[in-house]
Amino acid sequence: MSTARVVLSAPYVLEYTYRRSVGPVLGRFLAGLRDGRVLGARTPGGRVLVPPSEYDPDTSEPVGDLVEVAQAGVVTTWSWVGTPRPRHPLPRPFAWALVKLDGADTPMLHAVDAGSMETMSTGMRVRVRWRKDRTGEIADIACFEPEAAS
């Protein structure tokens, strides 16, 4: 009696063949990035969400006005990428980090170009490095960089 198992496999491509409208809140956020500004949504309770959502995640109430926040903030947590992949935002080692911008109550995920893993730390100050040609997408923020690099 044979106990060999046959493993069947087939190629599969995961894709989304439709376009999604970003809506009025994210649309204004992305337009702000195009213009070199970072906007957050103020909740009815006064918190500022960056990136903004249309509804307060705690109460499900619609958010209010969009407000500009600072282009610098603090790394709240991070993970180092020693070997970037072709579609990563930087062609050299970098960190994925949650960055809480000054004036925001929530952190946003983005790349930090720190130079080396030894330079990265939770609590470090970073600032936006803008892409030269901006079009209204999250990649308009090329990455964050240590604030001391200025």
C-alpha positions as CSV (number, residue, x, y, z in Angstrom):
1,M,0.0,0.0,0.0
2,S,1.5,3.4,-1.1
3,T,1.3,6.4,1.2
4,A,2.6,8.9,-1.3
5,R,0.5,12.0,-1.6
6,V,-0.1,13.9,-4.8
7,V,-0.2,17.6,-4.5
8,L,-2.2,19.4,-7.1
9,S,-1.5,23.0,-8.0
10,A,-2.6,25.5,-10.6
11,P,-1.5,29.0,-11.4
12,Y,-3.7,31.7,-10.0
13,V,-3.5,35.5,-10.4
14,L,-5.2,37.6,-7.8
15,E,-6.4,40.8,-9.5
16,Y,-9.1,43.5,-9.2
17,T,-10.3,44.4,-12.6
18,Y,-12.4,47.3,-11.6
19,R,-11.7,50.9,-10.6
20,R,-12.8,52.2,-7.2
21,S,-13.9,55.8,-6.5
22,V,-12.2,57.1,-3.5
23,G,-15.1,59.3,-2.4
24,P,-15.1,62.9,-1.1
25,V,-13.0,62.4,2.1
26,L,-10.1,60.3,0.6
27,G,-10.4,62.4,-2.6
28,R,-9.6,65.5,-0.6
29,F,-6.8,63.7,1.3
30,L,-5.2,62.6,-2.0
31,A,-5.6,66.1,-3.5
32,G,-3.9,67.5,-0.4
33,L,-0.9,65.1,-1.0
34,R,-0.8,66.3,-4.6
35,D,-0.5,69.9,-3.2
36,G,2.1,69.0,-0.6
37,R,-0.3,69.0,2.4
38,V,-1.3,66.2,4.8
39,L,-5.0,66.3,5.8
40,G,-6.8,64.4,8.6
41,A,-10.5,64.0,9.4
42,R,-11.7,65.5,12.7
43,T,-14.2,63.1,14.4
44,P,-17.2,64.4,16.3
45,G,-15.2,63.6,19.5
46,G,-12.3,65.8,18.4
47,R,-9.8,63.2,17.3
48,V,-7.9,63.6,14.0
49,L,-7.6,60.5,11.8
50,V,-4.7,60.3,9.4
51,P,-5.2,59.0,6.8
52,P,-8.9,60.1,7.1
53,S,-11.8,57.8,7.0
54,E,-15.4,58.8,6.3
55,Y,-16.7,57.5,9.6
56,D,-15.4,57.6,13.2
57,P,-14.1,54.0,13.8
58,D,-15.3,54.3,17.5
59,T,-18.8,55.6,17.0
60,S,-19.6,55.1,13.3
61,E,-20.6,58.8,13.1
62,P,-19.6,60.7,9.9
63,V,-16.4,62.7,10.3
64,G,-16.4,66.5,10.2
65,D,-13.9,68.9,8.6
66,L,-10.6,67.9,7.2
67,V,-7.7,69.7,8.9
68,E,-4.1,70.0,8.0
69,V,-1.6,68.2,10.2
70,A,2.2,68.6,10.4
71,Q,4.6,67.0,8.0
72,A,6.7,65.6,10.8
73,G,5.9,63.2,13.6
74,V,7.0,60.2,15.6
75,V,7.6,56.5,14.7
76,T,5.3,54.4,17.0
77,T,6.5,51.0,15.7
78,W,8.5,49.7,12.8
79,S,9.9,46.7,10.9
80,W,13.1,46.6,8.9
81,V,13.2,45.5,5.2
82,G,16.7,44.4,4.5
83,T,16.1,43.2,0.9
84,P,13.5,45.3,-0.8
85,R,11.3,43.8,-3.5
86,P,10.9,45.4,-7.0
87,R,7.6,47.1,-6.1
88,H,8.7,48.4,-2.7
89,P,8.9,52.2,-2.5
90,L,12.7,52.3,-2.1
91,P,15.3,50.3,-3.9
92,R,17.5,50.1,-0.8
93,P,16.9,48.7,2.8
94,F,14.2,50.7,4.6
95,A,11.7,50.4,7.4
96,W,7.9,50.1,7.2
97,A,6.7,52.2,10.1
98,L,3.6,53.6,11.7
99,V,4.2,57.4,11.9
100,K,2.0,59.6,14.1
101,L,2.2,63.0,12.6
102,D,2.0,66.0,14.9
103,G,-1.6,67.1,15.2
104,A,-2.9,63.6,14.4
105,D,-4.3,61.0,16.8
106,T,-3.7,58.0,14.7
107,P,-0.6,56.8,12.9
108,M,-0.2,56.1,9.2
109,L,1.8,53.3,7.6
110,H,4.6,54.3,5.3
111,A,8.3,53.8,4.4
112,V,11.1,55.4,6.4
113,D,14.5,55.9,4.7
114,A,16.7,55.8,7.7
115,G,19.9,54.6,6.1
116,S,20.4,51.6,8.4
117,M,18.5,49.5,10.9
118,E,20.7,50.9,13.7
119,T,19.3,54.4,12.9
120,M,15.7,53.3,13.3
121,S,14.0,53.5,16.7
122,T,10.6,53.7,18.2
123,G,10.0,57.3,19.2
124,M,12.3,58.8,16.6
125,R,11.2,62.0,14.8
126,V,10.7,61.8,11.1
127,R,9.4,64.1,8.4
128,V,7.8,63.7,4.9
129,R,10.0,63.5,1.9
130,W,7.8,64.5,-1.1
131,R,8.0,63.0,-4.5
132,K,9.1,65.5,-7.1
133,D,6.1,65.1,-9.4
134,R,2.9,64.6,-7.4
135,T,-0.3,63.2,-8.8
136,G,-2.7,62.7,-5.9
137,E,-1.8,59.3,-4.5
138,I,-0.2,57.9,-1.3
139,A,3.1,57.6,-3.2
140,D,3.3,61.4,-3.4
141,I,4.9,60.9,0.0
142,A,8.1,59.3,-1.3
143,C,8.9,58.2,2.2
144,F,9.7,59.6,5.6
145,E,13.2,60.4,6.7
146,P,14.8,61.2,10.0
147,E,14.1,64.8,11.0
148,A,17.7,65.3,12.0
149,A,18.6,64.7,8.3
150,S,17.4,68.2,7.4
